[in-house]
Amino acid sequence: MAERTVTIASAHGLHARPASMFVQAVTASGLSVELSKGDKTLNAASILGVISLGIEHGDSVTLRADGDNADSVLDSLAELLTTDHDA
């Protein structure tokens, strides 16, 4: 299983717009991706789940995926999360 830990760059955290962009990218990947913050882990394709984590600017989150191209998918998702979409 591939894994990446990243720090959220968006100035206002993972609110509706960046969360939606992230979830759309997860869905488009075709892989099952897990998102973890602290002791909570959920399906990263769930917009309500992602928003419910209350991910703020500077928080660290972990992404996990298994399957073909998991490393490249996680690299792309990590790039989304480490870009400030509020700038």
Residue, then its C-alpha position, 0 to 999 in steps of 0.5 A: m500500500a502506497e502512503r503519503t503524509v502532507t501538510i495542507a497549504s490552503a490558507h483556509g484549510l480543506h473547505a468546500r471548494p478545495a475539498s471538492m477538487f480533491v474528492q473529484a481527483v480521488t474519484a477520477s483516479g479509480l482507486s480506493v483512497e483513504l484519508s487520515k487526520g489524527d486517529k480518524t480514517l475515511n474514504a477520500a471519495s466522500i465529500l462529507g467525510v473529507i469536510s467533517l475532518g475539519i482539516e485546517h491550514g498547516d494540518s498534516v494528513t495521510l493518504r493511502a491507496d493500493g493498486d496500479n499507479a497508486d504512487s503516481v495517484l498519491d503524488s497528484l493528490a498530494e500536489l493538490l493538498t500542498t497547493d494554496h487554493d485560496a491564494 
